[in-house]
Every structure is written in structure tokens, then in C-alpha cells.
Amino acid sequence: MLMTHGGFGTQTRARHQATRPNAVTIGNFDGIHLGHQAMLARLTARAASVGAAPAVLTFEPHPREIFTPAAAPTRLTSLREKLEILRALGVAHVHVCRFSKPFAALSAEDFVRRILVDGLKARYVLVGDDFRFGAKRVGDIELLRRMGAEYGFEAETLPTVEAAGQRASSTAIRDALAAGDMALAAQMLGRPYSISGRVVGGDQLGRKIGYPTANIQLKHNKPPVKGVFAVRVQGLGQPDWPGVASLGTRPTVHANGRPTLEVHLFNFDRSIYREHLRVEFLHKLRDEAKFPSLDALIAQIDLDARQARELLNA
């Protein structure tokens, strides 16, 4: 996978220029849901017909994290997770624009000239039906088509993709996850919702109470899920491994804890410190709760583990 991270400037021409023509799709691609996947399929098909390499142009950080950080949406995928999923879907070229206030001030026409024409040598540009770009979001598909006629690229939109009777969107997936509806989120994603990260050191409390856990490093600003879940884990040398996971602040043992993802793997006993794992959230068991004692917490974990085994075996 080719990735140019932050490679497009606002004061000069693109510092990283493509060496061959590209067919480009543009967006944040948070979650890479079924709508995004339909765009990638269309992009690949059209790239072959125009003699160009299929490429994704995305942004980091999310624009709303720059302008309204307190109201910015929770991310479904970190940048690394986004790149992992794109790679799994066969995307070979990803260009990451470093989003900033100077970049946001770039006019729509300059965005087309500097980024799409000079930087990516675009022959084909595919966007969603609600895509806007450039300063004050004045750029749209009509501007892309007019400038495409001038600079030699074709511009196209893709209609909305529906899943489970509604528009597949990052917002709808966040709502499903917040409600604990893992099945609906999976329908719109085309796969179970997951978080990936490296196993890091913890306080060893799980081992002391008979439930050793792998502590997964979180890259998310605010995780889109919280609670206790039946999960399957990838990255352990077999297709997946069943377990039970807790994602939250652990109020029973920490008064002001930070969000932590802990996974107890069933029938597993080896060191996996520093390994990179992907945790798939299949069923929500309950919300996080503060228990009156450690014994009460252990009794609840016993119930959680039993329920998770039953759901995963079913």
C-alpha cells in the first residue's frame, strides 16, 4: 500500500506528486461501511476503463476535530484501522491529506488544481452524493464536472447505499453502536465492528482475580462503544479466538479512569504482550457498572463469561 501522509501543501504545489494517472475517490471513509465499499468497487471498475490506478484520498484528522473538537463525532476507525481495512479490501494507493485550518481555507478551484490535477494526475474522480469541498464547502459535483472538462478528468457521484432499510452511514453506525445493536452495525459495515491495537501492560488485576486480560491500546479519541461484550479476536495464529471484553473506565477499581479495552480470552494461556490484535464486538452483554465490592465484580464477571460462551457457541 502506498500512503502519502500529510503530503499535500496549501502554499505550493503538491509536494508528493503521483507518477502515473489516478482514478480517485475522496472522503473521510470513517468505518469503511457498505456505502464506502460500493464506492471502492465502482472506482476499481472505472479505473481500469480509463487506464488509471485506483486511489483513495482521505483526511487526517477529521475536519470537525479541527473546527469543533468538543462536538466532533466519535471515530469508528483510527487512521491505522482505516488503512488496514482498505488494504484488506484490495486498495493499493492511499493518499492522506493533513487537514488543518490553512488547508480548509483552500478554495474549491485550488483544491481541484493543486490536489487532484497537479498532485494526483486525476483522470476520474468519484464522490458521494453529498460531498462538499473547499473553503466554505462551496465545491460540489457540478464544479468537479466543469473543471474536469477543462483539465481532462471525468467526475461522477454514487447514489446512497441502503442496509437494513436505512442509509448506510457513519452516523447511523455510531447510533447503532451507542444503542448496543451490534447486529445492525455489522449489517451496515458489512462485517462486525472491531477495534485493533497493540497489547500493552496493565495493572494485572484480571490475573489476580482469575480472569487474565489482554489490554489493547486505544487510538480512538472517544470509543464509539462501551460496556461488556462477547468478542472474537484476530491475530493469534488462527482465524479467531473467543472471549469476553470490557471497554470503559472500570469504575469499581478507578474513580476517574481512562477508557480501557480489556479482553479475556477463553482457554488461552500464553504471553501476547506487544502483539497487534483485532477485537470484533459481536454481542453486547451489559453496560458498565460500579460494583460495591471486588467480590461482587468477580461474581458478575463469572456471569458475563458464561453468557459470552453461550452466545459465541450458538
Residue frames relative to the residue before (quaternion, step in Angstrom):
aa qw qx qy qz dx dy dz
M 1.0000 0.0000 0.0000 0.0000 0.00 0.00 0.00
L 0.2712 -0.7340 0.6019 0.1597 3.55 -0.95 0.92
M 0.0470 0.7888 -0.6120 0.0337 3.58 -0.84 0.92
T 0.0810 -0.7542 0.6485 0.0638 3.57 -0.85 0.96
H 0.1358 -0.8304 0.5392 0.0367 3.55 -0.20 1.30
G 0.8442 0.0237 -0.0507 0.5331 3.55 -0.63 1.14
G 0.4088 0.7826 -0.4053 0.2370 3.57 1.21 0.39
F 0.6774 0.4766 -0.3068 0.4689 3.61 1.18 0.00
G 0.2371 -0.7995 0.5420 0.1042 3.56 -0.61 1.18
T 0.4300 -0.6970 0.5138 0.2553 3.55 -1.31 0.29
Q 0.6817 0.4940 -0.2968 0.4507 3.59 1.16 -0.37
T 0.7789 0.1951 -0.0982 0.5879 3.56 1.15 -0.57
R 0.6854 -0.4097 0.3595 0.4829 3.52 -1.29 -0.20
A 0.7016 -0.4622 0.3195 0.4382 3.54 -1.24 0.35
R 0.4105 -0.7245 0.5002 0.2374 3.54 -0.88 0.97
H 0.7374 0.2629 -0.1807 0.5954 3.58 1.18 -0.49
Q 0.0591 -0.8254 0.5614 -0.0005 3.56 -0.26 1.21
A 0.5213 -0.6339 0.4751 0.3173 3.53 -1.07 0.77
T 0.3876 -0.7304 0.5184 0.2181 3.55 -1.11 0.68
R 0.7713 0.1708 -0.1190 0.6015 3.58 1.29 -0.12
P 0.6439 -0.5264 0.3652 0.4183 3.63 -1.15 0.37
N 0.1870 -0.7902 0.5782 0.0800 3.55 -1.15 0.71
A 0.2508 -0.6517 0.6824 0.2161 3.48 -1.39 0.45
V 0.1192 -0.8545 0.5050 -0.0246 3.56 -0.49 1.25
T 0.0608 -0.7333 0.6719 0.0843 3.52 -1.15 0.70
I 0.2302 -0.8104 0.5364 0.0504 3.55 -0.95 0.99
G 0.4287 0.6989 -0.5166 0.2467 3.57 -1.03 0.76
N 0.6225 -0.5289 0.4118 0.4040 3.56 -1.31 0.01
F 0.1478 -0.8453 0.5007 0.1142 3.60 1.18 -0.59
D 0.2259 0.7839 -0.5466 0.1887 3.58 0.96 0.80
G 0.8083 0.2011 -0.1909 0.5195 3.56 -0.63 1.17
I 0.1348 -0.8153 0.5437 0.1465 3.59 1.15 -0.66
H 0.0982 0.8363 -0.5212 0.1388 3.52 0.73 1.22
L 0.7772 -0.3595 0.2315 0.4618 3.59 -1.30 -0.08
G 0.6126 0.5395 -0.3557 0.4551 3.60 1.06 -0.62
H 0.6530 0.4952 -0.3011 0.4875 3.56 0.98 -0.87
Q 0.6612 0.5159 -0.3154 0.4440 3.57 0.93 -0.87
A 0.6150 0.5277 -0.3470 0.4722 3.60 1.08 -0.66
M 0.6332 0.5219 -0.3279 0.4683 3.58 1.06 -0.74
L 0.6551 0.5108 -0.3157 0.4585 3.58 0.96 -0.83
A 0.6391 0.5160 -0.3272 0.4671 3.59 1.03 -0.77
R 0.6550 0.4973 -0.3055 0.4799 3.59 0.97 -0.86
L 0.6336 0.5425 -0.3264 0.4446 3.58 0.97 -0.85
T 0.6684 0.5094 -0.3017 0.4504 3.57 0.86 -0.96
A 0.6620 0.5105 -0.3068 0.4549 3.57 0.96 -0.88
R 0.7104 0.4480 -0.2683 0.4718 3.59 0.88 -0.92
A 0.5748 0.5937 -0.3852 0.4107 3.60 1.08 -0.62
A 0.6557 0.5144 -0.3163 0.4531 3.55 0.93 -0.87
S 0.6993 0.4912 -0.2853 0.4340 3.58 0.94 -0.84
V 0.7306 0.3802 -0.2418 0.5131 3.62 1.16 -0.48
G 0.4938 -0.6953 0.4138 0.3186 3.60 1.25 0.18
A 0.5576 0.5898 -0.3921 0.4329 3.56 0.99 0.85
A 0.5059 -0.6255 0.4969 0.3254 3.56 -1.30 0.34
P 0.4283 -0.6910 0.5070 0.2864 3.63 -0.87 0.84
A 0.0339 0.8069 -0.5848 0.0760 3.59 -0.85 0.99
V 0.2776 -0.7310 0.6028 0.1587 3.54 -1.19 0.70
L 0.1329 -0.7512 0.6424 0.0730 3.56 -1.02 0.91
T 0.0728 0.8007 -0.5876 0.0911 3.57 -0.59 1.15
F 0.4181 -0.7283 0.5090 0.1888 3.56 -1.32 0.21
E 0.0058 -0.7789 0.6267 -0.0223 3.55 -1.12 0.73
P 0.5106 -0.2988 -0.7934 0.1434 1.56 -1.40 2.09
H 0.7056 -0.3883 0.3413 0.4846 3.57 -1.32 -0.13
P 0.5818 -0.6231 0.3817 0.3571 3.65 -0.83 0.88
R 0.6760 0.4965 -0.3174 0.4424 3.61 0.91 -0.77
E 0.5765 0.5632 -0.3864 0.4484 3.60 1.20 -0.31
I 0.6388 0.4944 -0.3189 0.4958 3.59 1.25 -0.36
F 0.7882 0.3687 -0.1754 0.4605 3.58 0.75 -1.05
T 0.8025 0.0593 -0.0142 0.5935 3.62 0.98 -0.79
P 0.0850 -0.8615 0.4962 0.0655 3.60 0.62 1.09
A 0.6499 0.5248 -0.3373 0.4340 3.62 0.98 -0.72
A 0.7518 0.3614 -0.1945 0.5161 3.57 1.13 -0.67
A 0.3879 0.7370 -0.4812 0.2735 3.60 1.24 0.11
P 0.5121 -0.6571 0.4482 0.3243 3.61 -0.97 0.77
T 0.5488 -0.5619 0.4852 0.3843 3.54 -1.21 0.46
R 0.4243 -0.7006 0.5110 0.2606 3.56 -1.03 0.72
L 0.3787 -0.6942 0.5644 0.2369 3.52 -1.06 0.80
T 0.7940 0.0979 -0.0305 0.5993 3.57 1.12 -0.68
S 0.4014 -0.6482 0.5847 0.2772 3.55 -1.11 0.70
L 0.6869 -0.4555 0.3357 0.4561 3.59 -1.22 0.17
R 0.6567 0.5071 -0.3263 0.4528 3.60 0.88 -0.87
E 0.6590 0.5012 -0.3183 0.4617 3.60 0.92 -0.86
K 0.6173 0.5440 -0.3409 0.4547 3.57 1.01 -0.80
L 0.6832 0.4806 -0.2883 0.4682 3.58 0.89 -0.91
E 0.6170 0.5427 -0.3425 0.4554 3.59 1.06 -0.73
I 0.6852 0.4786 -0.2889 0.4669 3.58 0.89 -0.92
L 0.6311 0.5243 -0.3326 0.4650 3.59 0.98 -0.80
R 0.6376 0.5186 -0.3282 0.4656 3.58 0.99 -0.82
A 0.6609 0.5104 -0.3078 0.4561 3.58 0.95 -0.89
L 0.6849 0.4625 -0.2753 0.4911 3.59 1.17 -0.59
G 0.6033 -0.6223 0.3303 0.3736 3.58 1.27 0.17
V 0.4359 0.6826 -0.4781 0.3397 3.62 1.21 0.32
A 0.2439 -0.8187 0.5098 0.1013 3.56 -0.61 1.16
H 0.7930 0.2437 -0.1110 0.5471 3.61 1.11 -0.59
V 0.0508 0.7775 -0.6228 0.0709 3.56 -0.73 1.12
H 0.1035 -0.7754 0.6218 0.0371 3.55 -0.86 1.02
V 0.1596 -0.8082 0.5652 0.0431 3.56 -0.66 1.17
C 0.2196 -0.7693 0.5899 0.1091 3.57 -0.61 1.15
R 0.3680 -0.6984 0.5681 0.2326 3.55 -0.89 0.93
F 0.2161 -0.8073 0.5381 0.1099 3.57 -0.36 1.24
S 0.1026 0.7734 -0.6128 0.1260 3.55 -0.89 1.03
K 0.6762 -0.4764 0.3502 0.4396 3.58 -1.23 0.14
P 0.6380 0.4939 -0.3538 0.4732 3.69 0.93 -0.66
F 0.6413 0.5087 -0.3342 0.4673 3.59 1.01 -0.74
A 0.6523 0.5223 -0.3120 0.4521 3.58 1.00 -0.84
A 0.6513 0.5230 -0.3138 0.4516 3.60 1.18 -0.52
L 0.4636 0.6769 -0.4480 0.3552 3.58 1.27 -0.13
S 0.4536 -0.6857 0.4873 0.2943 3.59 -0.81 0.92
A 0.6394 -0.5319 0.3875 0.3975 3.54 -1.21 0.48
E 0.6531 0.5132 -0.3193 0.4562 3.59 0.99 -0.83
D 0.6676 0.4841 -0.3105 0.4729 3.60 0.98 -0.79
F 0.5812 0.5614 -0.3739 0.4552 3.58 1.10 -0.62
V 0.6656 0.4910 -0.3068 0.4709 3.58 0.89 -0.90
R 0.7090 0.4713 -0.2836 0.4414 3.58 0.77 -1.01
R 0.7592 0.4153 -0.2271 0.4467 3.58 0.73 -1.07
I 0.7630 0.3880 -0.2090 0.4728 3.57 0.82 -0.99
L 0.7721 0.3809 -0.2069 0.4647 3.57 0.67 -1.10
V 0.7519 0.3903 -0.2242 0.4817 3.59 0.81 -0.97
D 0.7583 0.3701 -0.2213 0.4889 3.61 0.57 -1.13
G 0.7460 0.4410 -0.2420 0.4365 3.58 0.81 -0.98
L 0.8328 0.2452 -0.0920 0.4878 3.57 0.75 -1.04
K 0.3126 -0.7713 0.5016 0.2361 3.60 1.28 -0.11
A 0.0901 0.8599 -0.4968 0.0754 3.54 0.98 0.94
R 0.1574 -0.7514 0.6345 0.0898 3.52 -1.12 0.85
Y 0.7780 0.0936 -0.0304 0.6206 3.56 1.24 -0.47
V 0.0610 -0.7912 0.6086 0.0033 3.59 -0.94 0.94
L 0.0800 -0.7946 0.6019 -0.0025 3.56 -0.78 1.09
V 0.0321 0.7971 -0.6007 0.0521 3.58 -0.86 1.02
G 0.5903 -0.5531 0.4440 0.3853 3.56 -1.29 0.21
D 0.6442 -0.5706 0.3464 0.3734 3.56 -1.19 0.47
D 0.7289 0.3758 -0.2440 0.5176 3.63 1.23 -0.25
F 0.3619 0.7716 -0.4628 0.2438 3.58 1.27 0.27
R 0.0086 0.7649 -0.6436 0.0258 3.57 -1.03 0.94
F 0.0123 -0.8139 0.5802 -0.0270 3.56 -1.06 0.66
G 0.7022 0.4602 -0.3455 0.4193 3.54 -1.34 0.24
A 0.7300 -0.4180 0.3051 0.4464 3.56 -1.34 0.23
K 0.8447 0.0624 -0.1132 0.5194 3.56 -0.94 1.03
R 0.4914 -0.7077 0.4025 0.3093 3.58 1.26 0.50
V 0.3077 0.7807 -0.4953 0.2246 3.58 1.00 0.77
G 0.5916 0.5847 -0.3726 0.4116 3.61 1.17 -0.38
D 0.0467 0.7919 -0.6064 0.0553 3.57 -1.01 0.84
I 0.7605 -0.3791 0.2563 0.4607 3.56 -1.29 -0.10
E 0.6284 0.5416 -0.3507 0.4346 3.60 1.03 -0.69
L 0.6372 0.4998 -0.3286 0.4860 3.59 1.03 -0.74
L 0.6325 0.5282 -0.3354 0.4566 3.59 0.96 -0.81
R 0.6708 0.4925 -0.3100 0.4597 3.60 0.93 -0.82
R 0.6495 0.5103 -0.3277 0.4588 3.60 0.95 -0.81
M 0.7103 0.4328 -0.2673 0.4866 3.59 0.86 -0.92
G 0.5809 0.5721 -0.3733 0.4426 3.58 1.15 -0.52
A 0.6325 0.5213 -0.3299 0.4684 3.58 1.04 -0.77
E 0.6770 0.4896 -0.2876 0.4683 3.58 1.09 -0.69
Y 0.8018 0.3166 -0.1372 0.4879 3.57 0.90 -0.94
G 0.5877 -0.6539 0.3464 0.3273 3.58 1.20 0.19
F 0.6231 0.4843 -0.4093 0.4579 3.59 0.92 0.79
E 0.4170 -0.6819 0.5488 0.2448 3.54 -1.26 0.57
A 0.1344 -0.7867 0.5978 0.0754 3.61 -1.02 0.77
E 0.0008 -0.8056 0.5884 -0.0699 3.55 -0.95 0.94
T 0.2462 -0.7295 0.6103 0.1863 3.57 -1.24 0.49
L 0.2934 -0.7219 0.5943 0.1990 3.53 -1.30 0.40
P 0.4675 -0.6873 0.4697 0.2973 3.61 -0.80 0.93
T 0.6863 -0.4786 0.3728 0.4011 3.51 -1.36 0.31
V 0.2445 -0.7362 0.6139 0.1461 3.56 -1.11 0.78
E 0.2160 -0.7898 0.5643 0.1051 3.58 -0.87 0.96
A 0.0006 0.7567 -0.6537 -0.0024 3.52 -1.26 0.63
A 0.8368 0.0586 -0.0920 0.5366 3.56 -0.95 0.92
G 0.7118 -0.4998 0.2566 0.4216 3.57 1.01 0.84
Q 0.7424 0.3133 -0.2330 0.5444 3.59 1.20 0.31
R 0.6579 -0.5106 0.3751 0.4070 3.54 -1.31 0.34
A 0.3736 -0.7050 0.5561 0.2329 3.57 -0.85 0.98
S 0.2078 0.7746 -0.5656 0.1922 3.56 -0.52 1.18
S 0.6235 -0.5347 0.4078 0.3989 3.56 -1.22 0.42
T 0.6322 0.5397 -0.3341 0.4442 3.59 1.02 -0.78
A 0.6668 0.4965 -0.3076 0.4629 3.59 0.90 -0.90
I 0.6407 0.5133 -0.3265 0.4685 3.59 1.04 -0.71
R 0.6249 0.5234 -0.3414 0.4680 3.61 0.98 -0.78
D 0.6493 0.5165 -0.3168 0.4596 3.57 0.97 -0.86
A 0.6509 0.5098 -0.3175 0.4642 3.60 0.96 -0.85
L 0.6642 0.5002 -0.3046 0.4645 3.59 0.93 -0.86
A 0.6489 0.5198 -0.3208 0.4538 3.57 0.96 -0.84
A 0.6902 0.4564 -0.2645 0.4954 3.57 1.15 -0.66
G 0.4979 -0.6744 0.4167 0.3516 3.59 1.26 -0.10
D 0.4840 0.6551 -0.4399 0.3783 3.58 1.26 0.32
M 0.1265 -0.8433 0.5207 0.0421 3.55 0.30 1.30
A 0.6200 0.5521 -0.3466 0.4366 3.59 1.10 -0.67
L 0.6576 0.4916 -0.3146 0.4763 3.62 0.95 -0.81
A 0.6337 0.5211 -0.3337 0.4643 3.58 0.95 -0.83
A 0.6613 0.5092 -0.3054 0.4584 3.59 0.96 -0.87
Q 0.6123 0.5485 -0.3510 0.4483 3.60 1.06 -0.70
M 0.7197 0.4368 -0.2564 0.4749 3.59 0.91 -0.88
L 0.6669 0.4824 -0.3018 0.4810 3.58 1.13 -0.54
G 0.3736 -0.7133 0.5029 0.3142 3.56 1.10 -0.68
R 0.7490 0.1525 -0.1098 0.6354 3.56 1.35 0.27
P 0.6132 -0.5287 0.3966 0.4327 3.63 -1.15 0.25
Y 0.5233 -0.5950 0.4905 0.3628 3.57 -1.13 0.59
S 0.0063 -0.8181 0.5739 -0.0360 3.59 -0.94 0.84
I 0.1745 -0.7161 0.6607 0.1419 3.50 -1.40 0.33
S 0.1224 -0.7911 0.5950 0.0719 3.58 -0.91 0.88
G 0.2058 0.7762 -0.5781 0.1444 3.54 -1.15 0.59
R 0.5776 -0.5897 0.4472 0.3444 3.51 -1.34 0.20
V 0.4752 -0.6500 0.5111 0.3007 3.57 -1.12 0.71
V 0.0650 -0.8061 0.5880 -0.0126 3.56 -0.73 1.12
G 0.6558 -0.5277 0.3739 0.3894 3.54 -1.28 0.27
G 0.1436 -0.7833 0.5996 0.0794 3.55 -1.15 0.66
D 0.6797 -0.4944 0.3477 0.4156 3.58 -1.27 -0.30
Q 0.4653 -0.7254 0.4062 0.3038 3.60 1.34 0.15
L 0.3391 0.7530 -0.5081 0.2446 3.62 1.19 0.31
G 0.6283 0.5590 -0.3412 0.4199 3.59 0.95 -0.84
R 0.6561 0.5038 -0.3160 0.4645 3.58 0.94 -0.84
K 0.6532 0.5320 -0.3173 0.4354 3.58 1.01 -0.83
I 0.7553 0.3679 -0.2094 0.5002 3.62 1.06 -0.67
G 0.6508 -0.5708 0.3021 0.3992 3.58 1.24 0.36
Y 0.6998 0.3838 -0.2650 0.5410 3.57 1.28 0.22
P 0.1047 -0.8169 0.5648 0.0520 3.61 0.32 1.21
T 0.1370 -0.8129 0.5647 0.0390 3.56 -0.97 0.86
A 0.3550 -0.6442 0.6244 0.2628 3.49 -1.38 0.42
N 0.2333 -0.7750 0.5758 0.1158 3.56 -0.73 1.08
I 0.2028 -0.8128 0.5409 0.0749 3.56 -0.49 1.24
Q 0.4277 -0.7036 0.5087 0.2517 3.55 -0.80 1.03
L 0.2565 -0.7853 0.5507 0.1194 3.56 -0.78 1.07
K 0.1981 -0.7760 0.5905 0.0996 3.56 -0.96 0.95
H 0.5356 0.6513 -0.3920 0.3678 3.58 1.28 -0.17
N 0.4951 -0.6472 0.4832 0.3203 3.57 -1.02 0.76
K 0.7589 -0.0564 0.0484 0.6469 3.57 1.06 -0.82
P 0.3685 -0.7449 0.4950 0.2536 3.64 -0.36 1.11
P 0.4451 -0.7207 0.4669 0.2540 3.61 -0.93 0.85
V 0.7347 0.2924 -0.2119 0.5743 3.60 1.28 -0.07
K 0.0470 0.7702 -0.6358 -0.0173 3.54 -1.28 0.37
G 0.5175 0.6095 -0.4770 0.3649 3.51 -1.12 0.71
V 0.5585 -0.5655 0.4791 0.3726 3.54 -1.27 -0.53
F 0.0739 -0.8386 0.5366 -0.0575 3.56 -0.80 1.10
A 0.3877 -0.6109 0.6230 0.2973 3.51 -1.38 0.38
V 0.0288 -0.8355 0.5452 -0.0613 3.57 -0.68 1.12
R 0.1740 -0.7019 0.6632 0.1932 3.47 -1.44 0.12
V 0.2422 -0.7977 0.5469 0.0770 3.54 -0.99 0.94
Q 0.1932 -0.7693 0.6022 0.0902 3.54 -0.94 0.97
G 0.6603 0.5171 -0.3813 0.3889 3.55 -1.20 0.63
L 0.6222 0.5612 -0.3281 0.4362 3.57 1.29 0.19
G 0.6869 -0.5291 0.2771 0.4141 3.56 1.15 0.59
Q 0.7244 0.2372 -0.2345 0.6033 3.58 1.24 0.29
P 0.7444 -0.4221 0.2234 0.4667 3.64 -1.13 0.34
D 0.7542 -0.2546 0.1567 0.5846 3.60 0.92 -0.83
W 0.2718 -0.7547 0.5772 0.1528 3.54 -1.28 0.32
P 0.3958 -0.7471 0.4780 0.2380 3.63 -0.75 0.99
G 0.1504 0.7929 -0.5824 0.0979 3.53 -1.18 0.57
V 0.3733 -0.6631 0.5857 0.2790 3.51 -1.38 -0.20
A 0.1139 -0.8223 0.5575 0.0104 3.57 -0.89 0.95
S 0.1772 -0.7408 0.6378 0.1145 3.50 -1.25 0.61
L 0.0211 -0.7749 0.6317 -0.0008 3.55 -0.92 0.96
G 0.4833 0.6406 -0.4705 0.3672 3.55 -0.45 1.22
T 0.6784 -0.5204 0.3616 0.3718 3.53 -1.31 -0.26
R 0.3776 -0.7599 0.4567 0.2673 3.62 1.32 0.09
P 0.0082 -0.8720 0.4894 0.0063 3.62 0.72 1.04
T 0.5832 0.5877 -0.3861 0.4066 3.61 1.14 -0.44
V 0.7932 0.2881 -0.1432 0.5170 3.60 1.04 -0.74
H 0.7712 0.2299 -0.1532 0.5736 3.63 1.25 -0.23
A 0.4144 -0.7215 0.4993 0.2417 3.56 -0.81 0.99
N 0.8056 0.0732 -0.0060 0.5879 3.57 0.98 -0.85
G 0.1052 0.8490 -0.5079 0.1006 3.55 0.75 1.06
R 0.4456 -0.6460 0.5440 0.2969 3.53 -1.30 0.39
P 0.6372 -0.5242 0.3763 0.4215 3.61 -1.14 0.48
T 0.0165 -0.7969 0.6007 -0.0614 3.55 -0.84 1.08
L 0.2009 -0.7533 0.6150 0.1182 3.56 -1.04 0.85
E 0.0058 0.7939 -0.6047 0.0630 3.56 -0.57 1.25
V 0.0914 -0.8057 0.5851 0.0125 3.56 -0.86 0.99
H 0.1589 -0.7472 0.6388 0.0917 3.54 -0.90 1.01
L 0.2199 -0.7898 0.5656 0.0886 3.56 -0.63 1.20
F 0.4259 -0.7212 0.4874 0.2470 3.57 -0.81 1.01
N 0.8590 0.0406 -0.0519 0.5078 3.58 -1.06 0.87
F 0.5147 0.6165 -0.4120 0.4305 3.56 0.96 0.90
D 0.1202 0.8046 -0.5708 0.1113 3.57 -0.85 0.96
R 0.5317 0.5597 -0.5054 0.3855 3.55 0.14 1.31
S 0.5710 -0.6037 0.4320 0.3505 3.54 -1.20 0.49
I 0.0164 -0.7974 0.6031 -0.0135 3.58 -0.86 0.97
Y 0.2212 0.8007 -0.5224 0.1922 3.58 1.18 0.53
R 0.8303 0.1731 -0.1991 0.4909 3.57 -0.98 1.04
E 0.5132 0.6162 -0.4532 0.3894 3.63 1.17 0.06
H 0.3908 -0.7138 0.5367 0.2229 3.56 -1.18 0.63
L 0.0394 -0.8257 0.5608 -0.0463 3.57 -0.59 1.20
R 0.2390 -0.7235 0.6227 0.1779 3.53 -1.31 0.39
V 0.1789 -0.7963 0.5748 0.0589 3.56 -0.70 1.15
E 0.1667 -0.7847 0.5928 0.0714 3.58 -0.67 1.15
F 0.2653 -0.7750 0.5609 0.1198 3.57 -0.75 1.14
L 0.1168 -0.8539 0.5067 0.0229 3.58 -0.27 1.28
H 0.8028 0.0134 0.0246 0.5956 3.61 0.93 -0.84
K 0.2986 -0.7140 0.5947 0.2175 3.57 -1.00 0.77
L 0.2879 -0.7781 0.5400 0.1416 3.56 -0.84 1.04
R 0.7732 -0.2024 0.1773 0.5742 3.59 0.92 -0.87
D 0.5630 -0.5493 0.4822 0.3858 3.52 -1.38 0.10
E 0.5878 -0.5390 0.4548 0.3966 3.53 -1.29 0.30
A 0.0368 -0.8048 0.5924 -0.0068 3.59 -1.06 0.74
K 0.3837 -0.6799 0.5689 0.2586 3.53 -1.28 0.44
F 0.2041 -0.8062 0.5490 0.0838 3.57 -0.65 1.15
P 0.5798 -0.6358 0.3821 0.3371 3.61 -1.05 0.68
S 0.8051 0.0579 -0.0211 0.5899 3.59 1.16 -0.43
L 0.6367 -0.5143 0.4056 0.4070 3.55 -1.30 0.27
D 0.6174 0.5448 -0.3489 0.4475 3.60 1.04 -0.69
A 0.6441 0.5101 -0.3214 0.4707 3.59 1.01 -0.78
L 0.6239 0.5297 -0.3299 0.4705 3.57 1.06 -0.76
I 0.6597 0.5064 -0.3158 0.4567 3.60 0.89 -0.90
A 0.6365 0.5278 -0.3309 0.4548 3.60 0.97 -0.81
Q 0.6619 0.4913 -0.3072 0.4756 3.59 1.01 -0.79
I 0.6291 0.5243 -0.3413 0.4613 3.59 1.00 -0.77
D 0.5889 0.5590 -0.3646 0.4557 3.60 1.06 -0.69
L 0.6757 0.4842 -0.2854 0.4771 3.57 0.93 -0.92
D 0.6383 0.5356 -0.3239 0.4480 3.59 0.98 -0.87
A 0.6740 0.4995 -0.2988 0.4550 3.57 0.88 -0.96
R 0.6493 0.5150 -0.3203 0.4589 3.58 0.99 -0.83
Q 0.6703 0.4885 -0.3012 0.4704 3.60 0.94 -0.89
A 0.6398 0.5282 -0.3325 0.4484 3.60 0.96 -0.81
R 0.6368 0.5221 -0.3272 0.4635 3.60 0.97 -0.83
E 0.6610 0.5136 -0.3104 0.4505 3.58 0.91 -0.90
L 0.6794 0.4862 -0.2969 0.4625 3.59 0.88 -0.91
L 0.6878 0.4806 -0.2914 0.4595 3.58 0.90 -0.88
N 0.6516 0.5014 -0.3156 0.4737 3.58 1.04 -0.71
A 0.6267 0.5475 -0.3366 0.4407 3.57 1.10 -0.70
